[in-house]
């Protein structure tokens, strides 16, 4: 039977969303040092987790109202380690441009949302992980033979789409004129714009694009190799070293138990064949 969780939209409204994923191990009788984030979450018997609602394979709300994807499975692993079952998770939609503010304002306890760790973001929030290493790529229509990689965009008039506040939107500016870039709040709008011919290219991380390709019935394809390294981290309140350490320990245990590999195989692994290894963590700070 599917577990049910509460989801909070960007507008602050809540709705019932099925868990939609595997059943995580939920720790019993947990005790944490008083005053820590872990203790506060455990005492509240609920956790607020920010994620994407529109990204196939990583974080997507299905027609049936479920949230599925690798990010949501990783989030459930962390929640379970805190003693929080799936029906006590409050999912908060977290578009790229809103992630730091959601954390800083205390509207979420953590964010798992294809969230690349970088120095600019570290000025505002802290990160546990990384839990996955991605790379930026390009998606075009299947009949496009002109665009073969980022260098083919130099001097071209191709219209490129990405998301406001995202690392890919910043990276692609090295290859195109500013007027060529269109930004939306979510990647699904970029995919729609590509489908209708409003843009020629969508750029973000390869695994995110792979989800859109797999759902396109052959309309889209990826071109070229990845051209960046994107370590995905779990965003938390800046300076919360204890929570960062706890999350990393939880991920390490999940890798040892097979829960991490299972989270991949039941989501992104249905399209991406190779199961990743848990990356080496950055220092908590």
MARDOLO-174648 format. One record per residue (C-alpha): residue number from 1; residue in three letters; chain; x, z, y. Coordinates in Angstrom, 1 decimal. Each point is the difference from the previous one (the first is absolute). Layout:
// MARDOLO-174648
NUM_ALA_A_X_Z_Y
...
***
This chain:
// MARDOLO-174648
1_UNK_A_0.0_0.0_0.0
2_UNK_A_1.4_-0.9_3.4
3_UNK_A_0.8_2.9_2.3
4_UNK_A_-1.4_-0.1_3.5
5_UNK_A_1.9_0.6_3.2
6_UNK_A_-0.8_0.1_3.7
7_UNK_A_1.3_-2.8_2.2
8_UNK_A_0.4_0.2_3.7
9_UNK_A_-0.1_-3.3_1.9
10_UNK_A_2.0_-0.7_3.1
11_UNK_A_-3.1_0.9_2.0
12_UNK_A_-0.1_3.4_-1.6
13_UNK_A_-3.0_-0.5_-2.2
14_UNK_A_0.0_1.2_-3.6
15_UNK_A_-1.4_-1.8_-3.0
16_UNK_A_0.1_0.6_-3.8
17_UNK_A_2.7_-2.1_-1.7
18_UNK_A_0.7_-0.1_-3.7
19_UNK_A_3.4_1.0_-1.0
20_UNK_A_0.5_-3.4_-1.6
21_UNK_A_3.3_0.8_-1.7
22_UNK_A_1.6_1.9_-2.8
23_UNK_A_-0.7_3.7_-0.6
24_UNK_A_3.0_1.9_1.4
25_UNK_A_1.4_3.2_-1.4
26_UNK_A_-1.4_2.9_2.1
27_UNK_A_2.2_3.1_0.2
28_UNK_A_-1.7_3.2_-0.9
29_UNK_A_0.6_3.4_1.6
30_UNK_A_2.3_-1.2_2.7
31_UNK_A_1.6_2.4_2.4
32_UNK_A_2.1_-0.9_3.1
33_UNK_A_1.8_1.9_2.6
34_UNK_A_-2.5_1.2_2.6
35_UNK_A_0.0_-2.1_3.2
36_UNK_A_1.3_-3.1_-1.6
37_UNK_A_-2.0_-3.3_0.1
38_UNK_A_-0.3_0.2_-3.8
39_UNK_A_-1.6_3.5_0.2
40_UNK_A_-2.4_-1.1_2.8
41_UNK_A_-1.2_-3.1_-2.1
42_UNK_A_-0.3_2.0_-3.2
43_UNK_A_-2.0_2.8_1.8
44_UNK_A_-2.3_-2.7_1.6
45_UNK_A_-0.6_-1.5_-3.4
46_UNK_A_0.1_-3.5_1.6
47_UNK_A_2.5_-2.4_1.4
48_UNK_A_-0.3_-2.8_2.6
49_UNK_A_2.0_-3.1_-0.9
50_UNK_A_0.5_-3.0_2.2
51_UNK_A_0.2_-3.4_-1.8
52_UNK_A_-1.0_-3.7_0.5
53_UNK_A_-3.5_-1.1_-1.0
54_UNK_A_0.7_-3.8_0.1
55_UNK_A_3.2_-0.6_-2.0
56_UNK_A_-0.4_-1.3_-3.5
57_UNK_A_2.2_1.7_-2.6
58_UNK_A_1.0_2.8_2.3
59_UNK_A_-3.0_1.4_1.8
60_UNK_A_-3.3_-1.8_0.0
61_UNK_A_-3.6_1.0_0.1
62_UNK_A_-2.0_-1.9_-2.6
63_UNK_A_-3.5_-1.4_0.3
64_UNK_A_-1.1_3.0_-2.1
65_UNK_A_1.5_2.4_2.6
66_UNK_A_3.0_1.0_-2.1
67_UNK_A_3.5_0.3_1.4
68_UNK_A_2.6_-1.6_-2.3
69_UNK_A_3.7_-0.9_0.2
70_UNK_A_3.5_1.3_-0.5
71_UNK_A_0.1_2.0_3.2
72_UNK_A_-3.3_1.8_-0.9
73_UNK_A_1.4_0.8_-3.4
74_UNK_A_3.2_1.4_1.5
75_UNK_A_-2.1_2.1_2.3
76_UNK_A_-2.1_1.3_-2.9
77_UNK_A_3.2_1.1_-1.7
78_UNK_A_1.0_2.1_3.0
79_UNK_A_-3.5_1.4_0.4
80_UNK_A_0.0_1.0_-3.7
81_UNK_A_3.3_1.8_0.4
82_UNK_A_-1.6_2.0_2.7
83_UNK_A_-2.9_0.9_-2.3
84_UNK_A_-2.4_-2.3_1.8
85_UNK_A_-2.3_-2.1_-2.3
86_UNK_A_-1.1_-3.6_0.9
87_UNK_A_-3.5_1.2_1.1
88_UNK_A_1.6_2.2_2.7
89_UNK_A_2.1_-2.8_1.7
90_UNK_A_-1.2_-1.1_3.4
91_UNK_A_1.3_-3.6_0.5
92_UNK_A_0.6_-1.0_3.6
93_UNK_A_0.4_-3.7_0.9
94_UNK_A_3.4_-0.4_1.6
95_UNK_A_0.8_-3.4_1.6
96_UNK_A_3.6_-0.5_0.7
97_UNK_A_-0.2_0.7_3.8
98_UNK_A_-1.8_3.3_-0.6
99_UNK_A_2.1_1.7_-2.6
100_UNK_A_2.4_2.0_2.2
101_UNK_A_-2.9_1.2_2.2
102_UNK_A_-2.1_1.1_-3.0
103_UNK_A_2.9_2.1_-1.2
104_UNK_A_0.9_1.4_3.4
105_UNK_A_-3.6_0.9_0.8
106_UNK_A_-0.4_1.8_-3.3
107_UNK_A_-2.8_-2.3_-1.1
108_UNK_A_1.8_-0.5_-3.3
109_UNK_A_2.3_2.1_-2.2
110_UNK_A_2.0_-3.0_-1.1
111_UNK_A_0.0_-3.8_0.1
112_UNK_A_0.6_-2.3_-2.9
113_UNK_A_-0.6_-3.5_1.4
114_UNK_A_2.8_-2.5_-0.6
115_UNK_A_1.8_2.0_2.6
116_UNK_A_3.5_-1.2_0.6
117_UNK_A_2.6_2.7_0.8
118_UNK_A_1.9_-0.9_3.2
119_UNK_A_1.9_1.9_2.8
120_UNK_A_-2.7_-0.8_2.6
121_UNK_A_-2.7_1.6_-2.0
122_UNK_A_2.2_2.9_-0.9
123_UNK_A_0.0_1.0_3.6
124_UNK_A_-3.7_0.9_-0.4
125_UNK_A_-0.5_0.9_-3.6
126_UNK_A_1.9_0.9_-3.1
127_UNK_A_0.0_-1.8_-3.4
128_UNK_A_0.2_1.0_-3.6
129_UNK_A_1.3_-2.6_-2.4
130_UNK_A_0.4_-2.9_0.0
131_UNK_A_-2.2_-0.5_-3.1
132_UNK_A_0.3_-3.9_0.0
133_UNK_A_2.3_-2.7_1.4
134_UNK_A_-1.7_-3.1_1.3
135_UNK_A_1.2_-3.0_2.0
136_UNK_A_-1.7_-2.2_2.7
137_UNK_A_-1.2_-3.5_-1.0
138_UNK_A_-2.2_-2.8_1.2
139_UNK_A_-3.4_-1.2_-1.3
140_UNK_A_-1.4_-3.5_0.8
141_UNK_A_-2.7_-2.3_-1.4
142_UNK_A_0.9_-1.5_-3.3
143_UNK_A_0.2_-3.5_1.3
144_UNK_A_2.5_0.9_2.7
145_UNK_A_3.4_-1.6_-0.6
146_UNK_A_1.5_0.4_3.4
147_UNK_A_0.6_3.8_0.1
148_UNK_A_2.5_1.1_-2.6
149_UNK_A_1.3_3.3_1.5
150_UNK_A_0.6_1.7_3.3
151_UNK_A_2.7_-2.4_1.1
152_UNK_A_-2.4_-2.9_-0.2
153_UNK_A_-2.1_1.7_2.7
154_UNK_A_2.8_-0.4_2.6
155_UNK_A_-1.0_-2.7_2.5
156_UNK_A_-3.2_-0.6_-1.8
157_UNK_A_-3.5_0.3_1.5
158_UNK_A_-1.4_2.0_-3.0
159_UNK_A_-2.4_2.8_0.9
160_UNK_A_1.0_3.2_-1.7
161_UNK_A_-2.2_3.0_-0.7
162_UNK_A_0.9_3.6_-0.6
163_UNK_A_-1.3_3.5_0.9
164_UNK_A_0.4_1.9_3.2
165_UNK_A_2.4_2.9_-0.3
166_UNK_A_1.5_-1.2_-3.2
167_UNK_A_3.7_-0.5_-0.9
168_UNK_A_-0.7_-3.7_-1.1
169_UNK_A_-1.4_-0.8_3.4
170_UNK_A_3.2_1.2_1.6
171_UNK_A_2.3_-1.7_-2.5
172_UNK_A_-1.6_-3.5_0.2
173_UNK_A_0.6_-0.1_3.8
174_UNK_A_3.6_-0.9_-0.8
175_UNK_A_-1.2_-3.4_-1.3
176_UNK_A_-2.8_-1.1_2.3
177_UNK_A_-1.1_-0.1_3.6
178_UNK_A_-2.3_2.8_1.1
179_UNK_A_-2.9_-2.4_0.6
180_UNK_A_0.1_-0.9_-3.7
181_UNK_A_-0.8_3.5_-1.2
182_UNK_A_-3.6_1.2_-0.5
183_UNK_A_-0.6_3.7_-0.8
184_UNK_A_-3.1_1.6_-1.4
185_UNK_A_-0.6_3.6_-1.0
186_UNK_A_-0.2_-0.7_-3.8
187_UNK_A_1.6_-2.6_-2.3
188_UNK_A_-3.4_-1.1_-1.4
189_UNK_A_-0.7_-1.6_3.4
190_UNK_A_3.3_-1.9_-0.2
191_UNK_A_-1.0_-1.3_-3.5
192_UNK_A_-3.4_-1.1_1.4
193_UNK_A_1.8_-1.7_2.9
194_UNK_A_2.2_-1.9_-2.4
195_UNK_A_-2.9_-1.0_-2.1
196_UNK_A_-1.9_-1.5_3.0
197_UNK_A_3.1_-1.7_1.4
198_UNK_A_0.4_2.2_3.1
199_UNK_A_3.5_0.9_-1.0
200_UNK_A_2.6_-1.7_-2.3
201_UNK_A_1.9_3.0_-1.3
202_UNK_A_-0.7_3.6_-0.8
203_UNK_A_3.0_2.3_-0.3
204_UNK_A_0.3_3.5_-1.3
205_UNK_A_1.6_1.6_-3.1
206_UNK_A_0.1_-2.1_-3.2
207_UNK_A_-2.1_2.3_-2.1
208_UNK_A_-2.7_0.1_2.6
209_UNK_A_-0.1_-3.8_0.3
210_UNK_A_0.0_-0.2_-3.8
211_UNK_A_-3.3_1.8_-0.1
212_UNK_A_-1.6_-2.5_2.4
213_UNK_A_1.5_-2.9_-2.0
214_UNK_A_-1.4_1.4_-3.2
215_UNK_A_-3.5_0.2_1.6
216_UNK_A_0.1_-3.4_1.6
217_UNK_A_-1.0_-2.2_-3.0
218_UNK_A_3.1_-2.1_0.6
219_UNK_A_-0.5_-0.5_3.7
220_UNK_A_3.2_1.9_1.0
221_UNK_A_3.6_0.2_-1.1
222_UNK_A_3.2_1.8_0.9
223_UNK_A_2.9_-2.0_1.2
224_UNK_A_3.7_0.8_0.2
225_UNK_A_1.8_3.2_-1.0
226_UNK_A_-0.5_3.4_1.6
227_UNK_A_2.0_0.4_3.1
228_UNK_A_-0.1_3.8_0.8
229_UNK_A_0.1_3.3_-1.9
230_UNK_A_-3.1_2.2_0.5
231_UNK_A_0.2_3.5_-1.5
232_UNK_A_-3.5_1.4_-0.3
233_UNK_A_-0.2_3.7_0.9
234_UNK_A_-2.7_2.7_0.2
235_UNK_A_-0.5_0.9_3.6
236_UNK_A_-0.4_3.7_0.9
237_UNK_A_0.2_2.3_3.0
238_UNK_A_3.5_-0.2_1.6
239_UNK_A_2.4_2.6_-1.2
240_UNK_A_-2.0_1.2_-2.9
241_UNK_A_3.0_0.2_-2.4
242_UNK_A_-1.8_2.3_-2.5
243_UNK_A_-2.9_-2.5_-0.4
244_UNK_A_2.4_-2.9_-0.3
245_UNK_A_2.0_1.7_-2.7
246_UNK_A_-3.2_0.9_-1.9
247_UNK_A_-1.2_-3.6_0.1
248_UNK_A_3.3_-1.4_-1.2
249_UNK_A_0.1_2.6_-2.8
250_UNK_A_-3.6_-1.1_-1.0
251_UNK_A_1.1_-3.7_0.0
252_UNK_A_3.0_0.8_-2.1
253_UNK_A_-2.2_1.8_-2.6
254_UNK_A_-2.4_-2.9_0.0
255_UNK_A_2.9_-2.4_-0.7
256_UNK_A_1.1_2.2_-2.9
257_UNK_A_-3.5_0.3_-1.5
258_UNK_A_-0.8_-3.7_0.3
259_UNK_A_-2.8_0.6_2.6
260_UNK_A_1.9_-2.0_2.6
261_UNK_A_0.5_-3.0_-2.3
262_UNK_A_-3.7_0.2_-1.1
263_UNK_A_-1.1_0.1_3.7
264_UNK_A_1.9_-3.3_0.4
265_UNK_A_-1.2_-1.7_-3.2
266_UNK_A_-3.7_0.7_0.7
267_UNK_A_0.2_-1.4_3.5
268_UNK_A_2.7_-2.2_1.5
269_UNK_A_1.5_-0.5_-3.5
270_UNK_A_-2.9_-2.1_-1.0
271_UNK_A_1.5_-2.7_2.2
272_UNK_A_3.6_1.0_0.5
273_UNK_A_1.5_0.0_-3.4
274_UNK_A_3.1_2.3_0.3
275_UNK_A_-0.7_3.8_0.2
276_UNK_A_2.2_1.4_2.8
277_UNK_A_2.3_3.0_-0.3
278_UNK_A_-0.6_2.9_2.3
279_UNK_A_2.5_-0.5_2.9
280_UNK_A_2.6_2.5_1.1
281_UNK_A_-1.6_2.3_2.6
282_UNK_A_1.2_0.3_3.5
283_UNK_A_0.9_3.5_1.2
284_UNK_A_-2.9_2.1_1.2
285_UNK_A_0.3_0.9_3.7
***
